[in-house]
Amino acid sequence: MSAHRALPLILALVAAAPACFPKGWPPPEAPLYLERTSPFDVGPYLVMLAPGRMAVVLEHDLPEPPRISWRTATTPLGERTALEIDGLWVATLEGLPLDEPLSYQVSSAAGNVGPVAFRAGRSRGQRFSFAAFGDTRTGHDVHRALVAAMAQEPVELVVHSGDLVETGGVAAQWALFLQIEEPLMAGRPLLAAVGNHDNSQRLHYRRYFLADAVAEGNRYFYQDWGDLRVIIMDSEVEARRGSEQYAFLEAALRDGAAKDMIMVLSLHYPPYSSGAHGSTLELREVLGELAPRYGVELVLAGHDHNYERTKRIDGVTYMVAASGGAPIRRVRPSWFSAAVRTEPHFVIFDVDKKSLVGRAVNLDGETFDSFVIPPNPPRPDFELESVVPPAPARRVATSGGVR
């Protein structure tokens, strides 16, 4: 999308956004944070550490640490001086109530921000919504427009399937990504997978997403939000049987199945894809075994710059939702395709007890795919050999050189 088309859309979405939120959200003291008016180089933005535990993060050269206060609609809950961690100012908000609208404010020598509305999680059985998209990379106008559109939805967290930036070793690209994401990330945690373009020995992903605190320095982790468990995989490192990531993944899935969670996996390389790169057979082998066995409802992926939702394969739905700014590419349906599309988009999921009710939305605000993903009960006796042999698919090398 060209800049002259994107800007009016962004402004219209921003103007319309407050009316699109349900009654009582955000609280009166916390107007929706939509425009970048922050005095800081980056942030503030949220990083989810655990249900009821959030970090407020910002980056700026300040003579003294900023202070962050937080509250419910009626009651102050706390105030804290941020700590400097790896060049970032980080304040941890702990003991936050679930199911309740909250807000925070940042006070500093450079200026103040807030109140900013957010939630810290949900109890089991509560209804809520989350958004998913991916492959933002270099299309900044498209990225901004998608963020503005998602910000008018009553989503409480966002899942990104990787390739946040074009070149993972360039710090300025991460700063720009976070500045564009601010209307979302100021009040909603972003659970982001690493893509091949994000990979770098300079560890910008690890720094900005507090991977040491969230995932013990790894780039795979999970977070629970009500009945939902989102498991983020790192498709840039080994995931086959015998690897550390495989052991993590199986343990997270086993625990989620025991707790009867709705389970969503997110990673960059797609196990099933009809797009330009095609299916990643190594990951299909791993997830084709584990996802049906432990009852995964949805596998979200990126890498191919299109939209594709598969038929249910052994109870599992696979989706590529990856036209967040990277150059879009044509896609032709395969034997496993239920819906395909080539245009910028995001996907909204309503979590309703044991089902995921979804709709894929384009930049014109049109819903071009609506669907329901039903519960997928675990099958402990499932064996990969029971899967019908798939059609031929291309193998994709997991290296930073893949485009």
C-alpha positions in Angstrom: 0.0 0.0 0.0 1.3 3.4 -0.9 1.9 6.1 1.8 -0.8 8.4 0.4 -3.4 5.6 0.7 -2.3 4.4 4.1 -2.2 7.7 6.0 -5.9 8.6 5.7 -6.8 5.0 6.7 -4.6 5.3 9.8 -6.1 8.6 10.8 -9.6 7.3 10.3 -9.0 4.2 12.4 -7.4 6.2 15.2 -10.4 8.6 15.2 -12.9 5.7 15.2 -11.2 3.5 17.7 -12.6 4.6 21.1 -16.2 3.9 20.0 -15.2 0.3 19.1 -14.3 -0.8 22.7 -16.9 -2.5 24.9 -18.5 -0.6 27.8 -16.1 -0.2 30.7 -12.9 -0.6 28.6 -10.7 1.3 28.9 -11.5 2.8 32.3 -12.4 6.5 32.4 -9.0 7.4 33.8 -7.2 5.5 31.0 -7.9 6.7 27.5 -6.9 4.3 24.7 -3.2 4.9 23.8 -3.3 5.2 20.0 -0.9 7.9 18.8 2.8 8.1 19.3 3.1 11.0 21.6 5.7 9.5 23.9 8.7 11.6 24.8 10.9 8.5 24.8 13.0 7.0 22.1 11.2 3.7 22.5 8.2 2.8 24.6 6.6 2.6 27.0 5.6 -1.0 26.1 4.5 -4.0 28.0 6.3 -7.4 28.3 4.3 -10.2 29.9 6.3 -12.0 32.5 3.5 -14.2 33.9 -0.3 -13.9 34.5 -0.6 -11.0 37.0 3.0 -9.8 36.3 3.9 -7.3 33.7 7.0 -5.2 32.9 6.8 -1.7 31.6 9.8 -1.0 29.4 11.2 2.1 27.8 14.4 3.4 26.2 15.7 6.9 26.6 18.7 8.8 27.9 17.4 10.1 31.3 19.3 11.8 34.1 17.4 9.7 36.7 15.2 6.7 36.6 11.5 7.1 35.6 8.8 6.2 38.0 5.8 4.1 37.1 2.5 4.0 39.0 -0.4 1.7 38.4 -4.0 1.4 39.5 -7.5 0.0 38.9 -10.2 2.3 37.8 -10.8 3.3 41.5 -7.8 2.2 43.5 -4.0 3.0 43.4 -2.1 -0.3 43.5 1.6 0.7 43.5 4.5 2.9 42.4 8.0 1.9 41.4 11.2 3.4 40.2 12.4 1.7 37.0 15.7 -0.2 37.0 18.2 0.1 34.2 18.7 -3.3 32.5 20.9 -3.5 29.4 20.2 0.1 28.4 16.5 -0.2 29.0 14.4 1.2 31.8 12.3 -1.7 33.3 9.6 -1.6 36.0 8.0 -4.8 37.1 4.4 -4.6 38.1 3.5 -7.6 40.3 0.4 -9.0 42.1 -1.9 -7.5 39.5 -5.5 -8.6 39.6 -6.8 -10.6 36.7 -10.1 -9.9 34.8 -9.9 -6.2 35.8 -9.1 -3.1 33.7 -5.9 -1.5 34.9 -3.8 1.5 33.9 -0.3 2.8 34.4 1.5 6.1 34.2 5.1 6.9 33.5 6.7 10.0 35.1 10.2 11.2 34.0 12.5 14.2 33.5 11.8 13.9 29.7 8.0 13.9 30.2 5.0 11.9 31.3 3.0 9.2 29.6 -0.4 7.8 30.5 -2.7 6.7 31.9 -2.4 3.7 29.6 -5.0 1.0 29.8 -4.0 -2.7 30.0 -5.0 -6.0 31.5 -2.7 -8.5 33.4 -4.5 -11.7 32.4 -7.7 -13.6 32.7 -9.1 -16.3 35.0 -10.3 -19.6 33.6 -13.7 -19.5 31.9 -13.5 -15.8 30.9 -14.1 -14.6 27.3 -11.6 -12.4 25.6 -9.9 -11.7 22.2 -6.4 -11.7 20.8 -4.9 -10.7 17.5 -2.3 -12.4 15.2 -0.2 -11.3 12.3 3.4 -11.5 11.1 6.2 -10.5 8.7 6.1 -6.8 9.2 9.7 -6.2 8.0 10.0 -3.1 5.7 6.4 -2.2 4.8 6.1 0.5 7.5 2.9 2.1 6.0 1.1 -1.2 6.0 2.5 -2.1 9.4 1.2 1.2 10.8 -2.2 0.7 9.2 -2.6 -2.8 10.6 -1.5 -1.7 14.1 -4.1 1.1 14.0 -6.8 -1.3 12.9 -5.9 -3.9 15.6 -5.8 -1.2 18.2 -9.5 -0.5 17.6 -10.3 -4.1 18.4 -10.9 -5.1 22.0 -7.9 -7.5 21.9 -5.9 -8.1 25.1 -2.8 -9.6 23.7 -1.1 -9.9 20.2 0.8 -12.8 18.7 3.4 -12.1 16.0 4.8 -15.0 13.9 8.2 -13.5 13.2 10.3 -11.4 10.8 9.5 -8.3 12.9 12.4 -6.4 11.1 14.3 -6.8 7.9 17.8 -7.1 9.3 18.0 -8.4 12.9 21.4 -6.9 13.6 20.4 -3.3 13.0 19.3 -1.6 16.2 17.4 1.3 14.5 15.1 -1.2 12.8 14.0 -2.7 16.2 13.5 0.9 17.6 11.3 1.7 14.6 9.3 -1.6 14.9 8.6 -0.8 18.6 7.6 2.8 17.8 5.1 1.6 15.1 3.8 -1.0 17.5 3.3 1.4 20.4 -0.5 1.8 19.9 -0.7 -1.9 20.6 2.3 -2.7 22.8 1.8 0.2 25.2 -1.3 -1.6 26.6 -1.1 -5.2 25.2 1.7 -7.6 25.5 3.2 -8.9 22.2 4.1 -12.6 22.1 6.6 -12.7 19.2 8.3 -15.6 17.6 11.7 -15.1 16.0 11.9 -15.1 12.2 15.0 -15.7 10.0 15.3 -11.9 9.4 15.3 -11.3 13.1 18.3 -13.5 13.8 21.4 -11.7 14.9 24.3 -12.3 17.3 23.7 -8.8 18.6 20.7 -10.2 20.5 18.3 -7.3 19.9 15.2 -9.6 20.2 16.6 -11.0 23.5 17.2 -7.5 24.8 13.9 -5.7 23.9 11.6 -8.7 24.8 13.4 -9.4 28.1 14.1 -13.0 27.1 16.4 -13.5 30.2 13.4 -12.8 32.4 10.7 -14.4 30.2 12.5 -17.5 28.9 15.8 -17.9 30.7 17.5 -16.4 27.7 15.9 -18.7 25.2 13.5 -17.5 22.4 10.9 -20.2 23.1 8.4 -19.9 25.9 4.7 -20.0 26.7 2.2 -17.8 28.4 -1.3 -18.5 29.7 -4.2 -16.1 29.4 -7.4 -17.5 30.8 -8.2 -20.8 29.0 -5.6 -20.1 26.4 -2.0 -21.3 26.3 0.2 -19.6 23.7 3.5 -21.5 23.0 6.1 -19.5 21.1 8.7 -21.7 19.3 12.1 -20.7 17.9 12.3 -22.2 14.4 15.9 -20.9 14.1 17.2 -23.5 16.5 16.8 -27.3 16.6 13.3 -28.6 17.5 13.6 -32.3 16.6 13.3 -35.1 19.1 16.3 -35.1 21.5 16.8 -31.3 21.4 16.2 -28.9 24.3 13.4 -27.2 22.5 11.6 -30.5 21.8 11.8 -31.3 25.5 10.4 -27.9 26.4 7.7 -28.1 23.8 6.5 -31.6 24.9 6.5 -30.6 28.6 4.5 -27.4 27.9 2.0 -29.4 25.8 1.7 -32.2 28.3 1.0 -29.7 31.1 -1.5 -27.7 28.9 -3.3 -30.9 28.0 -3.6 -31.9 31.7 -5.0 -28.5 32.5 -7.5 -28.7 29.5 -6.2 -25.5 27.9 -6.9 -24.2 24.4 -3.4 -24.5 22.9 -2.0 -22.3 20.1 1.5 -22.8 18.8 3.3 -19.9 17.0 6.5 -20.1 15.0 8.0 -18.6 11.9 8.4 -21.5 9.4 5.1 -23.1 8.4 4.6 -26.8 8.6 1.9 -26.5 6.0 2.1 -23.8 3.3 1.0 -23.3 -0.3 3.0 -20.1 -0.6 6.3 -19.3 -2.3 8.5 -21.0 0.3 6.3 -24.0 0.9 5.9 -26.4 3.8 8.8 -27.0 6.2 8.9 -30.8 6.4 11.2 -31.0 9.5 8.7 -29.0 11.5 5.7 -30.8 10.0 7.3 -34.1 11.3 7.7 -32.7 14.8 4.4 -30.9 15.1 2.5 -33.6 13.2 3.3 -35.9 16.0 3.1 -33.7 19.1 0.2 -31.4 18.2 -2.5 -34.2 17.7 -1.1 -36.2 20.7 -1.5 -33.3 23.1 -4.6 -31.6 21.5 -3.2 -28.4 19.9 -6.1 -26.5 18.3 -4.0 -24.1 16.1 -0.5 -23.6 14.7 0.2 -20.1 13.6 3.1 -19.4 11.2 4.6 -16.8 9.0 7.5 -16.7 6.4 5.2 -17.0 3.3 3.7 -13.5 2.8 0.1 -14.5 2.4 -2.9 -15.9 4.3 -3.7 -19.5 4.4 -5.9 -21.6 6.7 -5.8 -25.4 6.3 -8.4 -28.0 6.8 -8.2 -29.7 10.1 -5.3 -32.2 9.9 -5.6 -34.8 12.6 -7.7 -32.3 14.6 -5.2 -29.4 14.2 -5.7 -26.3 12.1 -2.6 -24.7 10.6 -2.5 -21.1 9.6 -0.1 -18.7 7.8 -0.9 -15.1 8.6 2.0 -13.2 7.4 1.3 -10.1 5.3 2.1 -7.5 7.9 4.3 -5.3 5.7 6.7 -7.6 3.9 6.1 -7.9 0.1 3.0 -9.9 -0.5 3.2 -13.0 -2.7 0.8 -15.1 -4.7 -0.6 -18.3 -3.2 -2.3 -21.2 -4.9 -4.4 -23.7 -2.9 -3.1 -27.1 -2.1 -4.8 -30.3 -1.0 -4.8 -29.1 2.6 -6.1 -25.6 2.0 -9.4 -24.4 3.4 -8.9 -20.7 2.5 -6.1 -18.6 0.9 -5.7 -14.9 0.3 -2.9 -12.5 -0.9 -3.2 -9.0 0.7 -2.2 -7.3 4.0 -4.3 -8.7 6.9 -4.5 -9.6 10.6 -6.6 -12.2 12.3 -8.9 -11.7 15.4 -9.6 -14.7 17.6 -12.4 -14.7 20.2 -11.7 -17.3 23.0 -15.0 -18.7 24.0 -14.5 -21.4 26.6 -13.2 -24.3 24.5 -13.4 -22.9 21.0 -11.6 -20.3 18.9 -13.9 -18.1 16.8 -11.8 -16.3 14.1 -12.0 -13.8 11.4 -9.3 -12.6 9.0 -9.5 -8.8 8.2 -7.9 -6.8 5.4 -6.9 -3.1 5.3 -10.4 -2.1 4.1 -11.9 -3.5 7.3 -13.5 -6.4 5.4 -13.6 -9.9 6.9 -12.6 -12.2 4.1 -12.5 -15.5 6.1 -14.6 -16.5 9.1 -14.2 -19.8 10.9 -14.6 -21.7 14.1 -11.8 -24.0 15.5 -13.4 -26.5 17.8 -11.8 -28.2 20.7 -9.1 -30.8 19.8 -9.0 -33.5 22.6 -5.6 -35.0 23.3 -4.9 -38.5 21.9 -2.0 -40.0 24.0 -1.9 -43.0 21.7 -1.5 -40.9 18.5 1.4 -42.1 16.3 2.7 -40.1 13.4 2.5 -43.1 11.1 -1.3 -42.8 11.2 -1.1 -39.6 9.2 -2.1 -39.9 5.5 1.2 -39.3 3.5 1.3 -35.6 2.5 1.7 -34.2 -1.0 5.2 -33.3 -1.9 6.5 -30.1 -0.3 9.7 -28.1 -0.3 12.2 -28.1 2.5 13.2 -24.7 3.8 16.6 -24.1 5.2 16.5 -22.4 8.6 19.1 -19.7 8.1 19.2 -16.0 8.0 19.8 -16.0 4.3 16.3 -17.3 3.5 14.1 -14.6 2.0 
